[in-house]
């Protein structure tokens, strides 16, 4: 059996294990549709999209022209296991779904939150991290912003990054508070430090990281976030590719490879 045939068999077995139908077409008996997985193997390149502005998952180092982060290491390890090179493609949170649909990349990483809205148009890998939204503010204001009722008041200034789940959460729950959009997710927390915003509601993992990077800021109850969310790889509607990615994640977690990568970026 060739390596490509073995990978396809693994993908199809995984598809059945995860309860999804194998992509089979009528015509010649047993003929299978060409999948995105086939295209990646034929090309020898896995194109991975990311906004690259969300530490600790993926962040562009502009001065070096490189990407760093947990999802970067995971994607590189996935590509190595698949036997192909990884090519990074820049996208943004507002353009993420449109770029995936346009075929600009084969999967997307970088702290992508699982959502039902995104699920309408794409697939997700098995989730690899559980999280939730929590405020981050200047440390002297932690007691002021414990609840959504305390936050959603006239005069409270919440800052959001555009196009992602942080903005959607804020607009869904904050009706009286002022919401301002800051376009650069790498400098958005400086708006709070400088006093131009009172708080941001973001993922607890990011809030924990930013309070370490910026001692003036404190995460508000990151162990008891306002909601529940998951992080996963964003995939096109290709069950063969999804099954392969899911199986790779499963094996990486079982072998300890996933934990070693995670520990480099999200210390316990």
C-alpha positions in Angstrom: 0.0 0.0 0.0 1.4 3.4 -1.0 1.7 6.1 1.7 -1.1 8.1 0.0 -3.4 5.1 0.0 -2.6 4.5 3.7 -3.4 8.1 4.6 -6.7 7.9 2.7 -7.7 4.6 4.4 -6.9 6.3 7.8 -9.1 9.2 6.8 -12.0 7.1 5.8 -11.7 4.9 8.9 -11.6 8.0 11.0 -14.7 9.4 9.2 -16.6 6.3 10.1 -15.3 6.4 13.7 -16.5 10.0 14.1 -19.9 9.1 12.6 -19.7 10.9 9.3 -20.3 9.5 5.9 -17.3 8.8 3.6 -17.5 10.9 0.5 -18.4 8.4 -2.2 -19.9 9.1 -5.5 -21.9 7.0 -7.9 -20.5 6.0 -11.2 -17.7 3.5 -11.2 -18.2 1.1 -8.2 -16.4 2.3 -5.1 -14.9 5.4 -6.7 -14.2 8.1 -4.3 -14.4 11.9 -4.7 -11.1 13.7 -4.7 -10.9 15.5 -1.4 -8.9 18.4 0.0 -6.7 15.8 1.6 -5.8 14.4 -1.8 -5.0 17.9 -3.1 -2.7 18.6 -0.2 -0.8 15.3 -0.7 -0.6 15.9 -4.4 0.7 19.5 -3.9 3.0 18.6 -1.1 2.0 21.7 0.7 -0.5 22.4 3.5 -1.7 26.0 3.3 -2.6 27.2 6.8 -4.4 30.5 7.3 -4.2 32.6 10.4 -4.8 36.2 11.4 -1.6 35.9 13.4 -2.6 38.5 16.1 -3.7 36.3 18.9 -1.1 35.2 21.5 -0.4 32.6 22.7 -1.9 30.8 19.7 -0.4 32.6 16.7 1.4 35.9 16.4 3.3 37.4 13.5 6.7 38.7 14.5 6.8 41.5 11.9 10.5 42.4 12.5 11.5 38.8 11.7 8.7 37.9 9.3 7.9 34.7 11.2 5.0 33.3 13.2 5.2 32.0 16.8 2.7 30.4 19.0 1.0 27.2 20.2 -1.1 26.7 17.0 1.9 27.5 14.9 3.8 24.6 16.5 0.7 22.3 16.2 0.2 23.1 12.5 3.9 22.5 11.8 3.8 19.2 13.6 0.6 18.2 11.7 2.3 19.0 8.4 5.3 17.0 9.3 3.1 14.0 10.2 1.3 14.4 6.9 4.6 14.5 5.1 4.1 18.0 3.5 5.4 21.5 3.9 3.4 24.1 5.7 2.7 27.4 3.9 1.4 30.2 6.0 -1.4 32.5 4.6 -2.3 35.8 6.2 -6.0 36.4 6.8 -8.0 38.5 9.3 -10.9 37.7 11.6 -13.5 39.6 9.5 -12.3 37.9 6.3 -11.6 34.4 7.9 -14.7 32.6 6.6 -14.7 34.2 3.2 -11.0 33.4 2.7 -11.7 29.8 3.7 -14.6 29.5 1.3 -12.5 31.0 -1.5 -10.0 28.2 -1.0 -7.1 30.5 0.0 -6.0 28.0 2.6 -6.7 24.4 3.5 -7.3 25.0 7.2 -7.1 27.9 9.7 -5.6 28.1 13.1 -4.7 30.8 15.6 -7.1 30.6 18.5 -10.2 30.0 16.4 -13.3 29.6 18.6 -15.9 27.0 17.7 -19.2 28.7 17.0 -22.5 27.5 15.5 -22.4 30.4 13.0 -19.1 29.3 11.7 -20.3 25.7 11.7 -22.9 26.6 9.2 -20.2 27.3 6.6 -17.3 25.0 7.6 -16.2 22.2 9.8 -14.1 22.1 13.0 -11.6 19.6 14.2 -12.1 18.0 17.5 -11.7 20.7 20.1 -8.3 20.9 21.8 -8.9 23.6 24.4 -11.8 24.7 26.6 -12.2 28.4 27.4 -14.7 31.2 28.0 -15.1 34.9 27.9 -14.0 37.0 30.9 -13.1 40.7 31.5 -9.6 42.1 31.8 -9.2 45.5 33.2 -6.8 47.7 35.3 -6.1 45.9 38.5 -7.8 48.7 40.6 -11.0 48.1 38.8 -11.4 44.4 39.2 -14.2 44.6 41.8 -16.1 47.1 39.5 -16.5 44.6 36.7 -17.3 41.3 38.2 -20.7 40.8 36.4 -22.2 41.7 33.1 -24.7 43.9 34.9 -21.8 45.9 36.4 -20.2 46.2 33.0 -23.3 47.1 31.0 -23.7 50.6 32.4 -23.6 54.0 30.9 -20.1 55.5 31.0 -18.3 52.1 31.0 -16.0 51.9 28.0 -15.5 48.4 26.5 -13.0 47.9 23.7 -13.2 45.1 21.2 -11.2 43.7 18.2 -13.3 43.5 15.0 -14.9 40.5 13.4 -14.4 37.7 16.0 -16.2 36.2 18.9 -15.1 38.9 21.3 -17.0 41.6 19.3 -20.0 39.4 18.9 -20.1 38.6 22.6 -19.8 42.3 23.6 -22.6 43.4 21.1 -24.9 40.6 22.3 -24.6 41.5 26.0 -23.6 45.1 26.3 -26.4 47.5 25.4 -25.8 50.5 27.8 -22.0 50.4 27.9 -20.0 52.1 25.2 -18.3 49.7 22.7 -15.3 50.9 20.7 -13.5 48.9 18.0 -9.7 48.8 18.0 -8.4 47.4 14.8 -5.0 46.0 16.1 -5.3 43.1 18.4 -1.7 43.2 19.3 -2.0 46.7 20.9 -5.6 46.6 22.0 -4.6 46.0 25.7 -2.6 49.1 25.7 -5.8 51.0 25.3 -6.9 49.8 28.8 -3.4 50.4 30.3 -3.5 54.0 29.0 -7.0 54.6 30.3 -8.7 55.1 26.9 -10.8 52.0 27.6 -12.0 50.5 30.9 -12.0 46.8 30.0 -12.1 44.2 27.3 -14.0 40.9 27.4 -11.9 38.2 25.8 -11.0 34.5 26.2 -9.7 33.6 29.7 -6.5 32.1 28.2 -5.7 35.5 26.6 -6.6 37.4 29.7 -4.3 35.3 31.8 -1.4 35.9 29.3 -2.0 39.6 29.1 -1.9 40.1 32.8 1.5 38.5 32.8 2.7 40.7 30.0 1.1 43.9 31.4 1.3 44.0 35.2 -1.1 47.0 35.3 -3.9 44.6 34.0 -5.7 41.9 35.9 -7.9 39.1 34.5 -11.3 39.1 36.2 -12.3 35.6 37.4 -10.7 33.7 34.5 -11.5 30.4 36.3 -15.2 31.2 36.2 -15.8 32.8 32.7 -19.2 34.2 31.6 -19.7 31.4 29.1 -18.2 28.2 27.7 -16.2 27.9 24.4 -13.8 25.7 22.7 -10.8 26.2 20.4 -10.3 24.0 17.3 -8.8 24.0 13.8 -11.2 25.5 11.2 -11.6 23.3 8.2 -13.5 23.3 4.8 -16.4 20.9 4.3 -14.1 18.0 3.6 -14.7 15.0 5.9 -11.6 13.1 4.7 -9.4 16.0 5.8 -11.3 16.5 9.0 -11.0 12.8 9.9 -7.2 12.9 9.3 -6.8 16.0 11.4 -8.9 14.6 14.2 -7.0 11.4 14.3 -3.7 13.3 14.3 -4.9 15.4 17.3 -6.0 12.2 19.1 -2.6 10.5 18.6 -0.7 13.7 19.5 -2.6 14.0 22.8 -2.2 10.3 23.5 1.6 10.4 22.9 2.2 13.5 24.9 3.3 15.6 21.9 0.3 17.9 22.2 0.9 18.5 26.0 4.6 19.3 25.3 3.7 21.9 22.7 0.9 23.4 24.9 3.2 23.6 27.9 5.6 25.9 25.9 2.9 28.5 25.4 0.3 28.0 28.1 2.1 27.2 31.3 0.0 25.8 34.1 
